[in-house]
Amino acid sequence: MNTTLWQAALSMPVSPARDHIRGPVDAPLSLVEYGDYECPYCGAAQPILNGIMTQMGTELRFVFRHFPMSTVHPHAERAAEAAEAAGVQGKFWAMHDVLFRSQQQLEDRHLYAYAEALALDLVQFDEQLREGTHAERIREDFMSGVRSGVNGTPTF
């Protein structure tokens, strides 16, 4: 009898130059999440992840990659773009946290209110959302997830 062995492997390795990382970039352990800001399961995972990061301290780097499941979550891709636009201004994680706390309010008017509350440059934020500046980055994350075997969210 033959046995099939499955191994998890990232098609795109973690890169401090590209990825959003919480914790030390050189931590010995990495936890990568492919997530969707409108996914209720991703939202439920956030407090657990925060606890793990607190418990692991400098031993863990947490990486978030976008995997918006737009067919079931119509606001997920736009929310991901808002997180990336905030990231350009050094506030990716602040926006990330707000989006997960506010999963039921992800329409454009809400995204702009979050940007204003985070003291982002609203002209720059608006321009990047209007022009879809970060759409390619989000597609890259999504496709790296598909190539890595992701088919739902959250996937770790």
C-alpha positions as CSV (number, residue, x, y, z in Angstrom):
1,M,0.0,0.0,0.0
2,N,1.3,3.5,-0.8
3,T,1.0,6.4,1.6
4,T,0.6,10.0,0.4
5,L,2.5,12.4,2.5
6,W,1.4,16.1,2.4
7,Q,3.7,18.9,3.3
8,A,2.8,22.5,3.8
9,A,5.1,24.7,1.8
10,L,4.9,28.4,1.0
11,S,5.2,29.1,-2.7
12,M,6.5,32.5,-1.8
13,P,8.9,32.5,1.1
14,V,8.5,35.1,3.8
15,S,10.4,38.3,3.0
16,P,10.9,41.2,5.4
17,A,11.2,43.5,2.4
18,R,7.7,42.6,1.2
19,D,5.6,41.0,3.9
20,H,3.8,42.6,6.8
21,I,5.5,41.2,9.9
22,R,4.7,41.5,13.6
23,G,7.5,40.5,15.9
24,P,11.2,40.1,15.2
25,V,11.9,39.6,11.5
26,D,14.6,37.1,12.5
27,A,12.5,35.1,15.0
28,P,13.1,31.4,14.8
29,L,9.5,30.6,14.2
30,S,7.1,32.0,11.6
31,L,3.3,31.9,11.5
32,V,1.8,33.0,8.2
33,E,-1.9,33.7,7.9
34,Y,-3.7,34.0,4.6
35,G,-6.8,36.0,5.7
36,D,-9.8,38.0,4.6
37,Y,-11.0,41.1,6.6
38,E,-14.6,40.2,6.1
39,C,-14.3,36.5,7.1
40,P,-15.9,35.9,10.5
41,Y,-13.5,33.0,11.2
42,C,-10.5,35.2,10.6
43,G,-12.0,37.7,13.0
44,A,-12.6,35.1,15.6
45,A,-8.9,34.0,15.2
46,Q,-7.5,37.4,16.0
47,P,-7.7,37.3,19.8
48,I,-6.2,33.8,19.7
49,L,-3.4,35.0,17.5
50,N,-2.8,37.9,19.8
51,G,-2.5,35.6,22.7
52,I,-0.1,33.3,20.9
53,M,2.1,36.3,19.9
54,T,2.1,37.5,23.5
55,Q,3.0,34.1,24.8
56,M,5.7,33.4,22.2
57,G,7.2,36.9,22.4
58,T,10.5,37.2,20.5
59,E,10.4,33.6,19.4
60,L,7.6,34.3,16.8
61,R,7.2,36.4,13.7
62,F,3.6,36.7,12.5
63,V,3.0,37.4,8.8
64,F,-0.3,38.4,7.3
65,R,-1.1,37.9,3.6
66,H,-4.3,38.9,1.9
67,F,-6.7,36.2,0.6
68,P,-9.9,38.1,0.0
69,M,-12.7,35.7,-0.9
70,S,-14.6,38.2,-2.9
71,T,-17.3,35.9,-4.1
72,V,-18.6,35.5,-0.5
73,H,-17.2,38.7,1.0
74,P,-17.9,41.6,-1.2
75,H,-15.9,44.2,0.9
76,A,-12.8,42.0,1.6
77,E,-10.7,43.1,-1.4
78,R,-11.4,46.8,-0.8
79,A,-10.6,46.4,2.9
80,A,-7.3,44.8,1.9
81,E,-6.5,47.7,-0.4
82,A,-7.3,50.1,2.6
83,A,-4.9,48.1,4.8
84,E,-2.2,48.4,2.1
85,A,-2.8,52.1,1.6
86,A,-2.4,52.6,5.4
87,G,0.7,50.5,5.2
88,V,2.3,53.0,2.8
89,Q,1.9,55.5,5.6
90,G,3.4,53.2,8.3
91,K,0.0,52.1,9.7
92,F,-0.7,48.7,8.2
93,W,-1.1,47.0,11.6
94,A,-3.2,49.7,13.0
95,M,-5.6,49.5,10.0
96,H,-5.5,45.7,10.1
97,D,-6.6,45.7,13.7
98,V,-9.4,48.2,13.1
99,L,-10.7,46.2,10.1
100,F,-10.9,43.0,12.1
101,R,-12.7,44.8,15.0
102,S,-15.1,46.4,12.5
103,Q,-15.9,43.5,10.2
104,Q,-19.5,44.4,9.8
105,Q,-18.6,48.0,8.7
106,L,-16.3,47.7,5.7
107,E,-18.0,50.0,3.1
108,D,-16.0,52.8,1.7
109,R,-17.4,55.4,4.0
110,H,-16.2,53.3,6.9
111,L,-12.7,52.7,5.4
112,Y,-12.3,56.5,5.1
113,A,-13.5,57.1,8.6
114,Y,-10.9,54.6,9.9
115,A,-8.2,56.3,7.8
116,E,-9.2,59.6,9.3
117,A,-9.2,58.2,12.9
118,L,-5.7,56.8,12.2
119,A,-4.6,60.3,11.1
120,L,-3.7,59.1,7.6
121,D,-3.1,61.5,4.7
122,L,-6.6,61.2,3.3
123,V,-5.7,62.7,-0.1
124,Q,-3.1,60.0,-0.6
125,F,-5.3,57.3,0.9
126,D,-8.2,58.3,-1.4
127,E,-6.0,58.4,-4.5
128,Q,-4.6,54.9,-3.8
129,L,-8.0,53.4,-3.3
130,R,-9.4,55.2,-6.4
131,E,-6.5,54.1,-8.6
132,G,-6.3,50.5,-7.2
133,T,-2.7,51.1,-6.4
134,H,-2.4,48.0,-4.2
135,A,-4.6,45.6,-6.2
136,E,-1.7,43.8,-7.8
137,R,0.0,43.3,-4.4
138,I,-3.3,41.7,-3.1
139,R,-3.5,39.5,-6.2
140,E,0.1,38.4,-5.6
141,D,-0.7,37.4,-2.0
142,F,-3.9,35.6,-3.2
143,M,-2.1,33.7,-5.9
144,S,0.8,32.7,-3.6
145,G,-1.9,31.3,-1.3
146,V,-3.5,29.3,-4.1
147,R,-0.1,28.0,-5.1
148,S,0.6,27.1,-1.5
149,G,-2.7,25.1,-1.2
150,V,-4.9,27.7,0.4
151,N,-8.6,27.3,-0.4
152,G,-10.3,29.1,2.5
153,T,-9.7,31.5,5.3
154,P,-8.1,31.7,7.7
155,T,-5.3,29.4,6.6
156,F,-2.1,29.2,8.6
